[in-house]
Amino acid sequence: MSTPTGEIYRIDWLPGTDLLHGTCHCGAEHTAQDPVEMWEWMLAHPRGHESRGSSS
């Protein structure tokens, strides 16, 4: 998904699992089972985006 400001959010399904892996436009990463949780994490930027590559 791309926003009007050009920020890119990416969510991938991890094959063979029930997990989603999201990458925010800032480079932070997050894994979750619930799609709503994933979008809430992404759209709550920068809360929860402590460091690049975090999986919290």
PQR file with spaces between the fields and no chain letter, atoms N, CA, C, O and H, PARSE charges and radii, in Angstrom:
ATOM       1  N    MET     1       0.852   -1.182    0.000 -0.4000 1.5000
ATOM       2  CA   MET     1       0.000    0.000    0.000 -0.0000 2.0000
ATOM       3  C    MET     1       0.888    1.231    0.000  0.5500 1.7000
ATOM       4  O    MET     1       1.889    1.280    0.714 -0.5500 1.4000
ATOM       5  N    SER     2       0.530    2.207   -0.785 -0.4000 1.5000
ATOM       6  CA   SER     2       1.259    3.466   -0.833 -0.0000 2.0000
ATOM       7  C    SER     2       0.318    4.586   -0.417  0.5500 1.7000
ATOM       8  O    SER     2      -0.845    4.610   -0.821 -0.5500 1.4000
ATOM       9  H    SER     2      -0.283    2.168   -1.365  0.4000 1.0000
ATOM      10  N    THR     3       0.818    5.504    0.382 -0.4000 1.5000
ATOM      11  CA   THR     3      -0.005    6.620    0.843 -0.0000 2.0000
ATOM      12  C    THR     3       0.174    7.809   -0.090  0.5500 1.7000
ATOM      13  O    THR     3       1.081    7.797   -0.923 -0.5500 1.4000
ATOM      14  H    THR     3       1.762    5.485    0.709  0.4000 1.0000
ATOM      15  N    PRO     4      -0.674    8.847    0.027 -0.5600 1.5000
ATOM      16  CA   PRO     4      -0.527   10.035   -0.828  0.2800 2.0000
ATOM      17  C    PRO     4       0.838   10.702   -0.688  0.5500 1.7000
ATOM      18  O    PRO     4       1.280   11.401   -1.600 -0.5500 1.4000
ATOM      19  N    THR     5       1.509   10.495    0.441 -0.4000 1.5000
ATOM      20  CA   THR     5       2.833   11.105    0.634 -0.0000 2.0000
ATOM      21  C    THR     5       3.950   10.225    0.090  0.5500 1.7000
ATOM      22  O    THR     5       5.126   10.573    0.199 -0.5500 1.4000
ATOM      23  H    THR     5       1.150    9.928    1.182  0.4000 1.0000
ATOM      24  N    GLY     6       3.583    9.079   -0.499 -0.4000 1.5000
ATOM      25  CA   GLY     6       4.580    8.197   -1.099 -0.0000 2.0000
ATOM      26  C    GLY     6       5.170    7.174   -0.148  0.5500 1.7000
ATOM      27  O    GLY     6       6.102    6.457   -0.511 -0.5500 1.4000
ATOM      28  H    GLY     6       2.628    8.796   -0.587  0.4000 1.0000
ATOM      29  N    GLU     7       4.636    7.096    1.076 -0.4000 1.5000
ATOM      30  CA   GLU     7       5.130    6.103    2.026 -0.0000 2.0000
ATOM      31  C    GLU     7       4.612    4.731    1.620  0.5500 1.7000
ATOM      32  O    GLU     7       3.447    4.592    1.246 -0.5500 1.4000
ATOM      33  H    GLU     7       3.879    7.679    1.371  0.4000 1.0000
ATOM      34  N    ILE     8       5.460    3.728    1.691 -0.4000 1.5000
ATOM      35  CA   ILE     8       5.078    2.384    1.286 -0.0000 2.0000
ATOM      36  C    ILE     8       5.014    1.476    2.499  0.5500 1.7000
ATOM      37  O    ILE     8       5.963    1.387    3.278 -0.5500 1.4000
ATOM      38  H    ILE     8       6.406    3.841    1.995  0.4000 1.0000
ATOM      39  N    TYR     9       3.880    0.801    2.648 -0.4000 1.5000
ATOM      40  CA   TYR     9       3.667   -0.194    3.692 -0.0000 2.0000
ATOM      41  C    TYR     9       3.535   -1.535    2.993  0.5500 1.7000
ATOM      42  O    TYR     9       2.844   -1.644    1.980 -0.5500 1.4000
ATOM      43  H    TYR     9       3.109    0.873    2.015  0.4000 1.0000
ATOM      44  N    ARG    10       4.195   -2.561    3.531 -0.4000 1.5000
ATOM      45  CA   ARG    10       4.142   -3.872    2.885 -0.0000 2.0000
ATOM      46  C    ARG    10       3.779   -4.933    3.914  0.5500 1.7000
ATOM      47  O    ARG    10       4.360   -4.983    4.998 -0.5500 1.4000
ATOM      48  H    ARG    10       4.756   -2.472    4.354  0.4000 1.0000
ATOM      49  N    ILE    11       2.816   -5.778    3.569 -0.4000 1.5000
ATOM      50  CA   ILE    11       2.450   -6.911    4.410 -0.0000 2.0000
ATOM      51  C    ILE    11       2.510   -8.164    3.556  0.5500 1.7000
ATOM      52  O    ILE    11       1.871   -8.243    2.506 -0.5500 1.4000
ATOM      53  H    ILE    11       2.344   -5.738    2.688  0.4000 1.0000
ATOM      54  N    ASP    12       3.279   -9.143    4.010 -0.4000 1.5000
ATOM      55  CA   ASP    12       3.419  -10.419    3.315 -0.0000 2.0000
ATOM      56  C    ASP    12       2.917  -11.532    4.207  0.5500 1.7000
ATOM      57  O    ASP    12       3.111  -11.502    5.422 -0.5500 1.4000
ATOM      58  H    ASP    12       3.798   -9.079    4.863  0.4000 1.0000
ATOM      59  N    TRP    13       2.278  -12.505    3.609 -0.4000 1.5000
ATOM      60  CA   TRP    13       1.878  -13.721    4.310 -0.0000 2.0000
ATOM      61  C    TRP    13       3.062  -14.671    4.269  0.5500 1.7000
ATOM      62  O    TRP    13       3.674  -14.842    3.215 -0.5500 1.4000
ATOM      63  H    TRP    13       2.120  -12.529    2.622  0.4000 1.0000
ATOM      64  N    LEU    14       3.398  -15.292    5.392 -0.4000 1.5000
ATOM      65  CA   LEU    14       4.499  -16.248    5.445 -0.0000 2.0000
ATOM      66  C    LEU    14       3.925  -17.628    5.116  0.5500 1.7000
ATOM      67  O    LEU    14       3.241  -18.225    5.948 -0.5500 1.4000
ATOM      68  H    LEU    14       2.900  -15.153    6.249  0.4000 1.0000
ATOM      69  N    PRO    15       4.199  -18.143    3.907 -0.5600 1.5000
ATOM      70  CA   PRO    15       3.627  -19.424    3.470  0.2800 2.0000
ATOM      71  C    PRO    15       3.872  -20.545    4.476  0.5500 1.7000
ATOM      72  O    PRO    15       4.946  -20.646    5.069 -0.5500 1.4000
ATOM      73  N    GLY    16       2.860  -21.379    4.652 -0.4000 1.5000
ATOM      74  CA   GLY    16       2.960  -22.496    5.578 -0.0000 2.0000
ATOM      75  C    GLY    16       2.680  -22.130    7.025  0.5500 1.7000
ATOM      76  O    GLY    16       2.780  -22.974    7.914 -0.5500 1.4000
ATOM      77  H    GLY    16       1.987  -21.298    4.170  0.4000 1.0000
ATOM      78  N    THR    17       2.324  -20.855    7.264 -0.4000 1.5000
ATOM      79  CA   THR    17       2.026  -20.393    8.623 -0.0000 2.0000
ATOM      80  C    THR    17       0.755  -19.559    8.592  0.5500 1.7000
ATOM      81  O    THR    17       0.186  -19.313    7.528 -0.5500 1.4000
ATOM      82  H    THR    17       2.243  -20.169    6.542  0.4000 1.0000
ATOM      83  N    ASP    18       0.320  -19.133    9.755 -0.4000 1.5000
ATOM      84  CA   ASP    18      -0.788  -18.187    9.868 -0.0000 2.0000
ATOM      85  C    ASP    18      -0.252  -16.795   10.181  0.5500 1.7000
ATOM      86  O    ASP    18      -0.976  -15.968   10.735 -0.5500 1.4000
ATOM      87  H    ASP    18       0.782  -19.334   10.619  0.4000 1.0000
ATOM      88  N    LEU    19       0.997  -16.523    9.838 -0.4000 1.5000
ATOM      89  CA   LEU    19       1.642  -15.271   10.212 -0.0000 2.0000
ATOM      90  C    LEU    19       1.726  -14.287    9.051  0.5500 1.7000
ATOM      91  O    LEU    19       1.872  -14.663    7.888 -0.5500 1.4000
ATOM      92  H    LEU    19       1.585  -17.194    9.387  0.4000 1.0000
ATOM      93  N    LEU    20       1.627  -13.021    9.414 -0.4000 1.5000
ATOM      94  CA   LEU    20       1.834  -11.925    8.484 -0.0000 2.0000
ATOM      95  C    LEU    20       3.100  -11.197    8.894  0.5500 1.7000
ATOM      96  O    LEU    20       3.369  -11.030   10.084 -0.5500 1.4000
ATOM      97  H    LEU    20       1.508  -12.715   10.359  0.4000 1.0000
ATOM      98  N    HIS    21       3.872  -10.767    7.917 -0.4000 1.5000
ATOM      99  CA   HIS    21       5.104  -10.024    8.181 -0.0000 2.0000
ATOM     100  C    HIS    21       4.961   -8.660    7.535  0.5500 1.7000
ATOM     101  O    HIS    21       4.804   -8.555    6.318 -0.5500 1.4000
ATOM     102  H    HIS    21       3.653  -10.903    6.950  0.4000 1.0000
ATOM     103  N    GLY    22       5.015   -7.620    8.347 -0.4000 1.5000
ATOM     104  CA   GLY    22       4.843   -6.265    7.840 -0.0000 2.0000
ATOM     105  C    GLY    22       6.130   -5.479    7.883  0.5500 1.7000
ATOM     106  O    GLY    22       6.949   -5.641    8.787 -0.5500 1.4000
ATOM     107  H    GLY    22       5.142   -7.705    9.335  0.4000 1.0000
ATOM     108  N    THR    23       6.297   -4.617    6.882 -0.4000 1.5000
ATOM     109  CA   THR    23       7.433   -3.703    6.829 -0.0000 2.0000
ATOM     110  C    THR    23       6.881   -2.304    6.640  0.5500 1.7000
ATOM     111  O    THR    23       6.181   -2.027    5.666 -0.5500 1.4000
ATOM     112  H    THR    23       5.631   -4.486    6.147  0.4000 1.0000
ATOM     113  N    CYS    24       7.199   -1.431    7.572 -0.4000 1.5000
ATOM     114  CA   CYS    24       6.751   -0.044    7.538 -0.0000 2.0000
ATOM     115  C    CYS    24       7.640    0.764    6.591  0.5500 1.7000
ATOM     116  O    CYS    24       8.737    0.330    6.240 -0.5500 1.4000
ATOM     117  H    CYS    24       7.768   -1.656    8.363  0.4000 1.0000
ATOM     118  N    HIS    25       7.167    1.928    6.187 -0.4000 1.5000
ATOM     119  CA   HIS    25       7.956    2.798    5.312 -0.0000 2.0000
ATOM     120  C    HIS    25       9.274    3.214    5.955  0.5500 1.7000
ATOM     121  O    HIS    25      10.212    3.585    5.250 -0.5500 1.4000
ATOM     122  H    HIS    25       6.276    2.281    6.473  0.4000 1.0000
ATOM     123  N    CYS    26       9.359    3.158    7.299 -0.4000 1.5000
ATOM     124  CA   CYS    26      10.589    3.550    7.989 -0.0000 2.0000
ATOM     125  C    CYS    26      11.593    2.406    8.070  0.5500 1.7000
ATOM     126  O    CYS    26      12.730    2.597    8.502 -0.5500 1.4000
ATOM     127  H    CYS    26       8.596    2.857    7.872  0.4000 1.0000
ATOM     128  N    GLY    27      11.160    1.199    7.647 -0.4000 1.5000
ATOM     129  CA   GLY    27      12.047    0.041    7.678 -0.0000 2.0000
ATOM     130  C    GLY    27      11.813   -0.879    8.860  0.5500 1.7000
ATOM     131  O    GLY    27      12.360   -1.981    8.893 -0.5500 1.4000
ATOM     132  H    GLY    27      10.236    1.043    7.297  0.4000 1.0000
ATOM     133  N    ALA    28      11.007   -0.455    9.842 -0.4000 1.5000
ATOM     134  CA   ALA    28      10.709   -1.316   10.983 -0.0000 2.0000
ATOM     135  C    ALA    28       9.874   -2.507   10.514  0.5500 1.7000
ATOM     136  O    ALA    28       9.075   -2.390    9.585 -0.5500 1.4000
ATOM     137  H    ALA    28      10.562    0.441    9.815  0.4000 1.0000
ATOM     138  N    GLU    29      10.067   -3.642   11.165 -0.4000 1.5000
ATOM     139  CA   GLU    29       9.355   -4.861   10.796 -0.0000 2.0000
ATOM     140  C    GLU    29       8.583   -5.407   11.990  0.5500 1.7000
ATOM     141  O    GLU    29       8.953   -5.183   13.142 -0.5500 1.4000
ATOM     142  H    GLU    29      10.716   -3.736   11.920  0.4000 1.0000
ATOM     143  N    HIS    30       7.500   -6.132   11.693 -0.4000 1.5000
ATOM     144  CA   HIS    30       6.638   -6.677   12.734 -0.0000 2.0000
ATOM     145  C    HIS    30       5.974   -7.926   12.190  0.5500 1.7000
ATOM     146  O    HIS    30       5.628   -7.986   11.010 -0.5500 1.4000
ATOM     147  H    HIS    30       7.199   -6.314   10.757  0.4000 1.0000
ATOM     148  N    THR    31       5.793   -8.926   13.047 -0.4000 1.5000
ATOM     149  CA   THR    31       5.112  -10.152   12.664 -0.0000 2.0000
ATOM     150  C    THR    31       3.905  -10.335   13.568  0.5500 1.7000
ATOM     151  O    THR    31       3.999  -10.167   14.784 -0.5500 1.4000
ATOM     152  H    THR    31       6.074   -8.877   14.005  0.4000 1.0000
ATOM     153  N    ALA    32       2.769  -10.680   12.971 -0.4000 1.5000
ATOM     154  CA   ALA    32       1.538  -10.871   13.733 -0.0000 2.0000
ATOM     155  C    ALA    32       0.652  -11.887   13.027  0.5500 1.7000
ATOM     156  O    ALA    32       0.782  -12.119   11.825 -0.5500 1.4000
ATOM     157  H    ALA    32       2.692  -10.817   11.984  0.4000 1.0000
ATOM     158  N    GLN    33      -0.244  -12.483   13.791 -0.4000 1.5000
ATOM     159  CA   GLN    33      -1.181  -13.439   13.222 -0.0000 2.0000
ATOM     160  C    GLN    33      -2.475  -12.744   12.787  0.5500 1.7000
ATOM     161  O    GLN    33      -3.139  -13.196   11.854 -0.5500 1.4000
ATOM     162  H    GLN    33      -0.350  -12.294   14.767  0.4000 1.0000
ATOM     163  N    ASP    34      -2.827  -11.666   13.448 -0.4000 1.5000
ATOM     164  CA   ASP    34      -4.078  -10.962   13.210 -0.0000 2.0000
ATOM     165  C    ASP    34      -3.870   -9.785   12.250  0.5500 1.7000
ATOM     166  O    ASP    34      -3.056   -8.907   12.538 -0.5500 1.4000
ATOM     167  H    ASP    34      -2.288  -11.298   14.206  0.4000 1.0000
ATOM     168  N    PRO    35      -4.584   -9.742   11.117 -0.5600 1.5000
ATOM     169  CA   PRO    35      -4.420   -8.640   10.173  0.2800 2.0000
ATOM     170  C    PRO    35      -4.765   -7.276   10.778  0.5500 1.7000
ATOM     171  O    PRO    35      -4.136   -6.274   10.438 -0.5500 1.4000
ATOM     172  N    VAL    36      -5.754   -7.230   11.669 -0.4000 1.5000
ATOM     173  CA   VAL    36      -6.119   -5.961   12.302 -0.0000 2.0000
ATOM     174  C    VAL    36      -4.969   -5.468   13.175  0.5500 1.7000
ATOM     175  O    VAL    36      -4.638   -4.283   13.161 -0.5500 1.4000
ATOM     176  H    VAL    36      -6.265   -8.044   11.946  0.4000 1.0000
ATOM     177  N    GLU    37      -4.361   -6.378   13.933 -0.4000 1.5000
ATOM     178  CA   GLU    37      -3.207   -6.004   14.758 -0.0000 2.0000
ATOM     179  C    GLU    37      -2.075   -5.456   13.894  0.5500 1.7000
ATOM     180  O    GLU    37      -1.421   -4.478   14.258 -0.5500 1.4000
ATOM     181  H    GLU    37      -4.629   -7.342   13.944  0.4000 1.0000
ATOM     182  N    MET    38      -1.852   -6.097   12.745 -0.4000 1.5000
ATOM     183  CA   MET    38      -0.779   -5.651   11.851 -0.0000 2.0000
ATOM     184  C    MET    38      -1.026   -4.229   11.362  0.5500 1.7000
ATOM     185  O    MET    38      -0.119   -3.397   11.414 -0.5500 1.4000
ATOM     186  H    MET    38      -2.384   -6.892   12.450  0.4000 1.0000
ATOM     187  N    TRP    39      -2.237   -3.933   10.888 -0.4000 1.5000
ATOM     188  CA   TRP    39      -2.534   -2.585   10.402 -0.0000 2.0000
ATOM     189  C    TRP    39      -2.505   -1.559   11.518  0.5500 1.7000
ATOM     190  O    TRP    39      -2.049   -0.435   11.310 -0.5500 1.4000
ATOM     191  H    TRP    39      -2.974   -4.608   10.846  0.4000 1.0000
ATOM     192  N    GLU    40      -2.981   -1.921   12.693 -0.4000 1.5000
ATOM     193  CA   GLU    40      -2.919   -0.986   13.823 -0.0000 2.0000
ATOM     194  C    GLU    40      -1.479   -0.641   14.150  0.5500 1.7000
ATOM     195  O    GLU    40      -1.164    0.512   14.445 -0.5500 1.4000
ATOM     196  H    GLU    40      -3.351   -2.834   12.862  0.4000 1.0000
ATOM     197  N    TRP    41      -0.592   -1.647   14.098 -0.4000 1.5000
ATOM     198  CA   TRP    41       0.827   -1.403   14.358 -0.0000 2.0000
ATOM     199  C    TRP    41       1.399   -0.450   13.311  0.5500 1.7000
ATOM     200  O    TRP    41       2.092    0.510   13.649 -0.5500 1.4000
ATOM     201  H    TRP    41      -0.848   -2.584   13.858  0.4000 1.0000
ATOM     202  N    MET    42       1.109   -0.715   12.051 -0.4000 1.5000
ATOM     203  CA   MET    42       1.661    0.136   10.991 -0.0000 2.0000
ATOM     204  C    MET    42       1.146    1.563   11.070  0.5500 1.7000
ATOM     205  O    MET    42       1.918    2.515   10.953 -0.5500 1.4000
ATOM     206  H    MET    42       0.546   -1.494   11.776  0.4000 1.0000
ATOM     207  N    LEU    43      -0.151    1.712   11.267 -0.4000 1.5000
ATOM     208  CA   LEU    43      -0.742    3.043   11.247 -0.0000 2.0000
ATOM     209  C    LEU    43      -0.499    3.821   12.528  0.5500 1.7000
ATOM     210  O    LEU    43      -0.798    5.013   12.583 -0.5500 1.4000
ATOM     211  H    LEU    43      -0.778    0.939   11.362  0.4000 1.0000
ATOM     212  N    ALA    44       0.038    3.177   13.562 -0.4000 1.5000
ATOM     213  CA   ALA    44       0.359    3.854   14.817 -0.0000 2.0000
ATOM     214  C    ALA    44       1.760    4.455   14.784  0.5500 1.7000
ATOM     215  O    ALA    44       2.278    4.868   15.821 -0.5500 1.4000
ATOM     216  H    ALA    44       0.281    2.208   13.516  0.4000 1.0000
ATOM     217  N    HIS    45       2.369    4.508   13.626 -0.4000 1.5000
ATOM     218  CA   HIS    45       3.730    5.021   13.470 -0.0000 2.0000
ATOM     219  C    HIS    45       3.861    6.368   14.163  0.5500 1.7000
ATOM     220  O    HIS    45       2.965    7.194   13.989 -0.5500 1.4000
ATOM     221  H    HIS    45       1.948    4.172   12.783  0.4000 1.0000
ATOM     222  N    PRO    46       4.893    6.656   14.929 -0.5600 1.5000
ATOM     223  CA   PRO    46       6.076    5.840   15.164  0.2800 2.0000
ATOM     224  C    PRO    46       6.006    4.948   16.397  0.5500 1.7000
ATOM     225  O    PRO    46       6.991    4.285   16.719 -0.5500 1.4000
ATOM     226  N    ARG    47       4.863    4.910   17.104 -0.4000 1.5000
ATOM     227  CA   ARG    47       4.757    4.076   18.299 -0.0000 2.0000
ATOM     228  C    ARG    47       4.997    2.623   17.931  0.5500 1.7000
ATOM     229  O    ARG    47       4.367    2.102   17.010 -0.5500 1.4000
ATOM     230  H    ARG    47       4.062    5.449   16.842  0.4000 1.0000
ATOM     231  N    GLY    48       5.906    1.962   18.646 -0.4000 1.5000
ATOM     232  CA   GLY    48       6.204    0.562   18.380 -0.0000 2.0000
ATOM     233  C    GLY    48       7.297    0.359   17.348  0.5500 1.7000
ATOM     234  O    GLY    48       7.645   -0.777   17.026 -0.5500 1.4000
ATOM     235  H    GLY    48       6.418    2.385   19.394  0.4000 1.0000
ATOM     236  N    HIS    49       7.836    1.436   16.833 -0.4000 1.5000
ATOM     237  CA   HIS    49       8.868    1.352   15.800 -0.0000 2.0000
ATOM     238  C    HIS    49      10.235    1.730   16.372  0.5500 1.7000
ATOM     239  O    HIS    49      10.931    2.586   15.825 -0.5500 1.4000
ATOM     240  H    HIS    49       7.554    2.359   17.095  0.4000 1.0000
ATOM     241  N    GLU    50      10.613    1.081   17.481 -0.4000 1.5000
ATOM     242  CA   GLU    50      11.842    1.463   18.168 -0.0000 2.0000
ATOM     243  C    GLU    50      13.092    1.341   17.302  0.5500 1.7000
ATOM     244  O    GLU    50      13.935    2.237   17.287 -0.5500 1.4000
ATOM     245  H    GLU    50      10.048    0.386   17.926  0.4000 1.0000
ATOM     246  N    SER    51      13.205    0.226   16.582 -0.4000 1.5000
ATOM     247  CA   SER    51      14.422    0.051   15.785 -0.0000 2.0000
ATOM     248  C    SER    51      14.111   -0.750   14.540  0.5500 1.7000
ATOM     249  O    SER    51      13.156   -1.526   14.510 -0.5500 1.4000
ATOM     250  H    SER    51      12.520   -0.503   16.595  0.4000 1.0000
ATOM     251  N    ARG    52      14.903   -0.563   13.534 -0.4000 1.5000
ATOM     252  CA   ARG    52      14.744   -1.301   12.289 -0.0000 2.0000
ATOM     253  C    ARG    52      14.915   -2.780   12.544  0.5500 1.7000
ATOM     254  O    ARG    52      15.882   -3.197   13.180 -0.5500 1.4000
ATOM     255  H    ARG    52      15.679    0.067   13.558  0.4000 1.0000
ATOM     256  N    GLY    53      13.969   -3.589   12.047 -0.4000 1.5000
ATOM     257  CA   GLY    53      14.059   -5.028   12.181 -0.0000 2.0000
ATOM     258  C    GLY    53      13.483   -5.575   13.465  0.5500 1.7000
ATOM     259  O    GLY    53      13.632   -6.765   13.743 -0.5500 1.4000
ATOM     260  H    GLY    53      13.182   -3.250   11.530  0.4000 1.0000
ATOM     261  N    SER    54      12.823   -4.738   14.263 -0.4000 1.5000
ATOM     262  CA   SER    54      12.241   -5.251   15.501 -0.0000 2.0000
ATOM     263  C    SER    54      11.017   -6.080   15.190  0.5500 1.7000
ATOM     264  O    SER    54      10.316   -5.801   14.217 -0.5500 1.4000
ATOM     265  H    SER    54      12.702   -3.772   14.037  0.4000 1.0000
ATOM     266  N    SER    55      10.740   -7.102   15.998 -0.4000 1.5000
ATOM     267  CA   SER    55       9.588   -7.972   15.784 -0.0000 2.0000
ATOM     268  C    SER    55       8.621   -7.895   16.944  0.5500 1.7000
ATOM     269  O    SER    55       8.003   -8.905   17.280 -0.5500 1.4000
ATOM     270  H    SER    55      11.309   -7.329   16.788  0.4000 1.0000
ATOM     271  N    SER    56       8.463   -6.765   17.559 -0.4000 1.5000
ATOM     272  CA   SER    56       7.596   -6.666   18.723 -0.0000 2.0000
ATOM     273  C    SER    56       6.196   -6.274   18.374  0.5500 1.7000
ATOM     274  O    SER    56       5.350   -6.152   19.260 -0.5500 1.4000
ATOM     275  H    SER    56       8.965   -5.944   17.286  0.4000 1.0000
